[in-house]
Amino acid sequence: MKKAIITGITGQDGYFLTKLLLEKGYEVHGIVRRNSQNSLGNLDYLPKEEREQIIIYWGDITDNAFIDSVIKKVQPDEVYHLAAQSFVWFSFKNPRFTYDVNIGGTLNVVNAIKEYSPHSKMYFAATSELYGKVQEIPQKETTPFYPRSPYAVSKLAGFWTVKNYRESYDLFMSNGILFNHESEMRGPEFVTRKISLGVAKIYYGLQDCIELGNLNAKRDWGYAKDYVYGMWLILQHIKPDDFVLATGETHSVREFVEEAFKVVGIDIEWEGEGINEVGKDANTGKVLVKVNPEYFRPAEVDILVGDYSKAKRELGWEPKVKFKDLVRIMVEKDLERIENGIIK
């Protein structure tokens, strides 16, 4: 039986990756940061029989002694390093914390593997935010990086740390440059889930409108379940390498809003410009979307769209869930949660 460690196991990707690895017969070990409620985050939504199979270690990736002890004890076949401070907007508010977690934590993981389990294969969750102020469209593995946030800078340090250890010590360490991937398990602080949850609440009369930042920002959005399968394929590859996972399509935040409201039968029409722009119900004229300058980034990333041809060619990976289906999945799940009283 293969053994895998997942850092960041309680997040969106950790949830889907855990399900995938359990289905494939892995022994799954998860690192969970201590919290007052002893919450397992998204893992609480797993069926009891799956949840009970996971071996949990309570600790912090910034604690090198803790990480050393877990890696040394488990001797994993695979390590999926997903843990991070991953909210871009917050990284501008607290860059030091972002750097400590994303740079220091990653260094602790790669060092532990080097010292105590050099046979382990490691996956690092890099990000399309590395491209930032894009130097070419679409972006691929050879596109120059130009990070535009403390989060992206911290992930760039992680990317090069992994690459350096791979080349310096002949370790199987790979970077996954994943473009935006969302799901019904996404945290409510992320714009896609903010929209899907907002639409559901508006539909049930629990909220008046949604406040958003840059409506014109364009992203390459895929479904997280497709992407964690890509993570697994990256570690099954014949050699360690870096791969872009994306859909090859780009859509604006504005389009995401329009598609989300269509799920509940509302057509959105736009009025005004800039921070005064609003989205109205085309039938009633009620304002359902507003722009809040507080949500603008100090340095914006205007467009991201990935070229996943290398992953398709070498791994046989390609996305399955299309943009409109992704939006529908997210909105329908939030509607269901409200109907069942899970969200009030």
C-alpha positions in Angstrom: 0.0 0.0 0.0 1.4 3.4 -1.0 1.6 6.1 1.7 0.9 9.8 1.0 1.2 12.9 3.1 -1.0 15.8 2.3 -0.3 19.2 3.8 -3.2 21.5 3.6 -5.5 18.5 3.6 -8.5 20.4 5.1 -8.8 22.8 2.1 -10.6 22.4 -1.2 -7.8 20.5 -3.0 -7.0 18.4 0.0 -10.7 17.2 0.1 -10.7 16.1 -3.5 -7.2 14.6 -3.4 -8.0 12.7 -0.2 -11.0 11.1 -1.9 -8.9 10.2 -5.0 -6.1 8.7 -3.1 -8.4 6.6 -0.9 -10.1 5.3 -4.0 -6.7 4.3 -5.3 -5.9 2.4 -2.1 -3.4 4.8 -0.5 -2.8 5.1 3.2 -3.5 8.8 3.6 -1.7 11.0 6.2 -2.8 14.6 6.7 -1.2 17.6 8.4 -3.7 19.9 10.0 -2.9 23.2 11.7 -4.2 23.2 15.3 -7.3 25.2 16.0 -9.6 25.8 19.0 -12.4 23.7 17.5 -10.2 20.8 16.4 -11.9 21.4 13.0 -11.0 19.3 10.0 -12.3 21.8 7.6 -13.6 20.2 4.4 -12.7 16.7 5.6 -15.8 16.9 7.9 -17.9 16.6 4.7 -16.3 13.2 3.9 -18.3 10.1 4.6 -17.4 8.7 8.1 -15.8 5.6 6.7 -13.4 7.7 4.5 -12.7 10.2 7.3 -11.8 7.5 9.7 -9.1 6.1 7.3 -7.1 9.4 7.4 -4.2 9.5 9.9 -4.1 13.1 11.2 -1.1 15.0 12.6 -1.9 18.2 14.4 0.9 20.8 13.8 2.2 23.6 11.7 4.3 23.5 8.5 6.3 26.5 9.9 7.5 24.2 12.7 10.5 22.5 11.1 11.0 20.0 14.0 7.3 18.9 13.6 7.6 18.5 9.9 10.9 16.5 10.3 9.3 14.1 12.7 6.3 13.4 10.5 8.3 12.8 7.4 10.8 10.7 9.3 8.1 8.6 10.9 5.8 8.1 7.8 8.5 7.6 5.1 5.8 8.5 2.5 5.9 7.4 -1.1 4.4 10.7 -2.1 4.1 14.1 -0.5 1.5 16.7 -1.7 2.4 20.1 -0.4 -0.8 22.1 -0.7 -0.7 24.0 2.6 -0.4 27.8 2.1 -1.8 31.2 2.9 -3.5 31.2 -0.5 -5.8 34.3 -0.4 -4.2 36.9 -2.6 -6.0 39.9 -1.2 -5.0 38.9 2.4 -1.3 38.6 1.3 -1.3 42.4 0.7 -2.6 42.9 4.3 -0.2 40.5 5.9 2.8 39.8 3.7 5.0 38.6 6.6 2.6 35.9 7.6 2.2 34.9 3.9 6.0 34.6 3.5 6.5 32.7 6.7 3.9 30.1 5.8 4.5 29.8 2.0 8.3 30.2 1.9 9.4 28.9 5.3 6.8 26.1 5.3 7.9 24.9 1.9 11.5 25.0 2.8 10.7 22.9 5.9 9.0 20.2 3.7 11.7 19.9 1.1 14.4 19.9 3.7 12.7 17.1 5.7 12.4 15.0 2.5 16.0 15.6 1.6 17.2 14.6 5.1 14.9 11.9 6.2 13.0 10.4 3.2 14.9 11.1 -0.1 12.9 8.4 -1.9 9.7 10.4 -1.5 8.1 12.0 -4.5 6.9 15.6 -3.8 4.3 17.7 -5.5 4.4 21.5 -4.9 1.2 23.5 -5.5 2.5 26.5 -7.5 0.1 28.9 -9.1 -0.8 30.8 -12.3 -0.4 34.0 -10.2 3.3 33.5 -10.8 2.7 35.0 -14.3 1.1 38.1 -12.9 1.7 40.9 -15.4 1.7 38.4 -18.2 4.5 38.3 -20.7 2.7 36.2 -23.3 -0.8 34.8 -24.0 -1.4 32.0 -23.3 1.0 31.2 -20.5 3.0 27.9 -20.5 5.9 26.4 -18.6 8.5 28.5 -20.4 6.6 31.8 -20.0 8.6 34.3 -17.8 7.2 34.9 -14.4 6.2 38.4 -13.2 4.4 38.1 -9.8 2.1 40.9 -8.7 1.3 40.1 -5.1 3.1 39.0 -1.9 1.3 35.7 -2.4 2.7 35.2 -5.9 6.2 36.2 -4.8 6.0 33.7 -1.9 4.9 30.9 -4.3 7.7 31.9 -6.7 10.2 31.3 -3.9 8.6 27.9 -3.3 8.7 27.1 -7.1 12.4 27.8 -7.3 13.2 26.1 -4.0 11.6 22.9 -5.3 13.4 23.2 -8.6 16.7 23.9 -6.9 16.5 20.9 -4.5 15.5 18.6 -7.5 18.5 19.6 -9.5 21.0 19.8 -6.6 20.1 16.6 -4.8 18.5 14.4 -7.5 15.1 14.4 -5.7 11.8 13.7 -7.3 10.2 17.1 -6.8 7.7 18.6 -9.2 5.9 21.9 -9.5 2.2 22.0 -10.6 1.5 25.5 -12.1 -2.2 25.3 -11.6 -4.5 27.9 -13.0 -7.6 28.9 -11.0 -9.6 25.8 -10.1 -12.8 26.1 -8.1 -15.5 23.9 -6.7 -18.4 23.6 -4.3 -15.7 23.1 -1.6 -14.1 26.5 -2.2 -13.8 28.8 0.8 -16.3 31.7 0.9 -13.5 34.3 0.8 -12.6 33.5 -2.8 -14.5 35.4 -5.5 -16.1 32.4 -7.2 -17.6 31.0 -4.0 -18.5 34.6 -2.9 -20.5 34.8 -6.1 -22.1 31.4 -6.0 -23.1 31.7 -2.3 -24.3 35.3 -2.8 -26.5 34.2 -5.7 -28.0 31.4 -3.5 -28.6 33.8 -0.6 -30.2 36.4 -2.8 -32.5 33.8 -4.4 -33.7 32.8 -0.9 -34.0 36.4 0.3 -31.1 36.1 2.8 -28.9 38.8 1.1 -29.6 41.9 -0.9 -26.6 42.1 -3.2 -23.0 41.0 -3.9 -20.1 43.3 -3.5 -17.1 42.6 -5.8 -13.8 44.2 -6.9 -12.5 44.2 -10.5 -15.3 42.8 -12.7 -13.0 42.9 -15.7 -10.3 40.6 -14.4 -10.1 37.5 -16.6 -9.2 34.0 -15.3 -8.8 30.5 -16.6 -11.3 28.6 -14.3 -11.4 24.8 -14.1 -12.9 22.3 -11.7 -10.8 21.3 -8.7 -11.6 17.6 -9.0 -10.0 17.5 -12.5 -6.9 19.2 -11.2 -6.2 17.0 -8.2 -6.1 14.1 -10.7 -3.5 16.1 -12.6 -1.5 16.4 -9.4 -1.5 12.6 -9.0 -0.5 12.1 -12.6 2.4 14.5 -12.1 3.9 12.2 -9.4 3.3 9.1 -11.6 5.3 10.6 -14.4 8.6 8.9 -15.3 10.6 11.9 -14.1 10.1 15.0 -12.0 9.1 18.1 -14.0 7.0 21.2 -14.0 3.5 21.2 -15.6 0.8 23.8 -16.3 -2.7 22.6 -15.7 -5.4 24.8 -17.2 -8.5 24.9 -19.4 -7.1 27.1 -22.2 -10.2 29.4 -21.8 -10.5 32.7 -20.1 -13.6 34.3 -18.6 -14.1 37.5 -16.7 -15.5 37.9 -13.2 -18.4 39.7 -14.9 -19.1 36.5 -17.0 -19.0 34.4 -13.8 -21.6 36.6 -12.2 -23.9 36.4 -15.3 -23.7 32.6 -15.5 -24.3 32.2 -11.7 -27.5 34.3 -11.8 -28.7 32.4 -14.9 -28.7 29.2 -12.7 -31.6 30.8 -10.7 -33.3 32.3 -13.7 -32.1 35.9 -13.3 -30.6 37.8 -16.2 -28.1 40.6 -15.2 -27.8 43.9 -17.1 -25.0 46.3 -16.3 -25.2 50.1 -15.8 -22.6 52.7 -15.0 -18.8 52.6 -15.2 -15.8 51.9 -12.9 -16.6 51.8 -9.2 -20.1 53.1 -10.0 -21.0 50.1 -12.1 -23.9 48.0 -10.9 -25.5 44.8 -12.0 -29.3 44.8 -12.1 -32.0 42.2 -12.4 -33.1 42.7 -16.0 -36.7 42.1 -15.1 -37.2 44.0 -11.8 -34.4 46.6 -12.0 -33.2 45.7 -8.5 -29.4 46.2 -7.9 -27.9 42.8 -7.2 -24.2 43.5 -7.8 -22.1 46.4 -6.7 -18.4 47.3 -7.0 -16.5 47.8 -3.8 -13.1 49.5 -4.2 -11.9 47.8 -1.0 -11.6 44.5 -3.0 -9.3 45.9 -5.7 -5.7 44.7 -5.5 -2.9 47.3 -5.3 -1.3 45.5 -8.3 -3.9 43.8 -10.5 -3.5 40.7 -12.6 -5.6 41.4 -15.7 -5.7 38.2 -17.6 -4.6 34.6 -17.1 -5.1 31.8 -19.6 -3.0 28.6 -19.6 -1.6 26.3 -22.3 -1.8 22.8 -20.9 -0.5 21.1 -24.0 2.6 19.6 -22.2 0.4 18.0 -19.6 -1.9 16.6 -22.3 1.1 15.3 -24.3 3.2 13.8 -21.5 0.6 13.0 -18.8 -2.6 12.4 -20.8 -4.3 15.0 -18.7 -7.0 17.4 -19.8 -9.9 19.2 -18.1 -13.3 17.6 -18.3 -15.7 20.2 -16.6 -16.5 23.3 -18.7 -16.9 26.8 -17.3 -20.7 26.9 -17.4 -20.9 23.5 -15.7 -18.5 24.6 -13.0 -20.6 27.7 -12.2 -23.8 25.6 -12.2 -22.2 23.0 -9.8 -21.2 25.7 -7.4 -24.5 27.6 -7.3 -26.6 24.4 -7.1 -24.6 23.2 -4.2 -25.0 26.5 -2.3 -28.7 26.4 -3.0 -28.8 22.9 -1.6 -26.9 23.9 1.5 -29.4 26.7 2.3 -32.3 24.4 1.6 -30.9 21.8 4.1 -30.2 24.5 6.7 -26.4 24.0 6.5 -26.0 27.7 5.6 -28.4 30.3 7.1 
